[in-house]
Amino acid sequence: MEGSFMKHGRQCDVTITKTHLKCSLKNNIGPNVQLEVSLSDVLAVQTQSRENSNINSVVVHYAGNKKDKVLTWEKLVLAGEPELCKEVNNVFSYAFADRHRPKHYLVLINPRSGKKTARRIFHKKVAPLFRACGTTFKVYETTGPNDAKTAFQDVDFSTLDGVLVVGGDGFYSEVVTALVLRQQQANGIDADDPEATLTPLTFPVGIIPGGSGNYVTKYLHGSTDPVTAAIKIVLGKTTPTNIVSLHQGSKLQAYAGLLLGFGLFGDMMYMCEKYRWMGNVRYKIFPVKCIFSRRLINAEVEYLKESTGQWHKANGSFYSVETGVVDLADKETKLVPVFGDSALNLHLVTECPLGDHIKQLTKVADWVSGAYDFNFVQTERVLRYRVSLASLPTVKLAGGEEVLADHYYVNLDGEAILIDKPSFDVRLHTGIFQIFGEMQL
Ligand SMILES: Nc1ncnc2c1ncn2[C@@H]1O[C@H](COP(=O)(O)OP(=O)(O)OP(=O)(O)O)[C@@H](O)[C@H]1O
């Protein structure tokens, strides 16, 4: 369709094709200003009638592209005769007839995430966008750790188009764990059984970054901007993602959606959690301190190889036993994140000179390819693995239970989990849910 509107008192000729909206804004002192918006970037269209006037307006909300993969919420306001505005609205309704956009969300906010700004981020930057796009939401603010599941009481999950997490990676993992557990309970599956096959979630999960690291959003959108994340959620495209279960004894500890690292990474996270009051500066101090006091841990690692379907064994002393749930794969000179891979890359880091170790860790931190191509890093593509710490000293508790005498930790999505049993199990569960957004390579 074609039509002439007014924009800020100037004539604006609009053409809407099957794929684009094109505007040509008359400019008296220079060439006309052209604007072209792909219909796939249109977030919503509203028509507004003006009191005591025979002119209405159409507001087109769309995603604008800034540099560094950041998206902006843009509005094009066009004034025109009521019939013309109605026609524009009809054209968009027709063009969008077969597109499914989420309509109703459950939003969980961790008010203590990062710099404690998650609440403000959601209400000031995200909620107005959702409202403009006609989406409704129910908000729950947690009152402390492990409170996310309280939000699920009285929620009819069949009416939800998604659950949104406003916070950091640790909170994402807490919410995902609570959602996956709820789904298993509803389907009579014992999540404490490491052999259990999990039932997937029936709705996508989205993240509005509000934490300190925000790596899941960084990996997925290439930016940690909350408006970009909100726009991706409104656009409704999703990516399948995996989780990894961590079992100790006969108990599920948690599900990880980002990473799981035992040894050095666990120690680093434990120290960062212990000194949380120091703010983000702790992430600069303690990783370095932990590298200089790195400890070798005697362990036997059994792993189920993807290629052979057979169990294999590695015995020795390791600085770390680590896996990315979102894998990092070599692509030209960079490491790029891979969601929903068919296997885990298990990295076993063995004895090596400190300088080489720092070089290797720096490559990982800088996302440089070849970060795992060192002779002291053994990498295997696995579906699951078991770490046995049977050779480490243990003590008997009053109740007779035997626990490890020293403290060891797993870094699970940025949270430190104490490993006090002589073994733990890690298992990949593929395609357990969809996450809002598309990979930006
Ligand atoms: N209301 C709350 N008060 C205190 N802690 C909370 C609350 N709600 C959730 N938590 C806990 O806070 C922990 C950290 O939260 P989150 O991941 O959002 O922030 P972060 O650690 O600053 O960010 P990142 O993980 O990206 O570095 C989570 O493990 C979560 O269980």
The ligand as a Gaussian input file, in Angstrom:
#p B3LYP/6-31G(d) Opt

LIG

0 1
 N       16.434000     -11.635000      46.862000
 C       17.641000     -12.182000      46.904000
 N       18.554000     -11.818000      47.842000
 C       19.788000     -12.342000      47.875000
 N       20.240000     -13.281000      46.992000
 C       19.376000     -13.697000      46.038000
 C       18.041000     -13.175000      45.947000
 N       17.420000     -13.762000      44.908000
 C       18.318000     -14.629000      44.357000
 N       19.487000     -14.595000      45.031000
 C       20.733000     -15.336000      44.767000
 O       21.722000     -14.424000      44.266000
 C       22.701000     -15.184000      43.567000
 C       23.428000     -14.338000      42.534000
 O       22.512000     -13.727000      41.714000
 P       22.784000     -13.291000      40.211000
 O       23.363000     -14.363000      39.412000
 O       21.498000     -12.696000      39.746000
 O       23.801000     -12.062000      40.343000
 P       25.356000     -11.921000      40.179000
 O       26.050000     -13.016000      40.901000
 O       25.667000     -10.521000      40.553000
 O       25.560000     -12.042000      38.621000
 P       26.422000     -13.091000      37.711000
 O       25.980000     -14.451000      38.117000
 O       26.054000     -12.746000      36.285000
 O       27.859000     -12.809000      37.996000
 C       21.939000     -16.362000      42.981000
 O       22.602000     -17.532000      43.342000
 C       20.574000     -16.340000      43.650000
 O       20.257000     -17.576000      44.246000

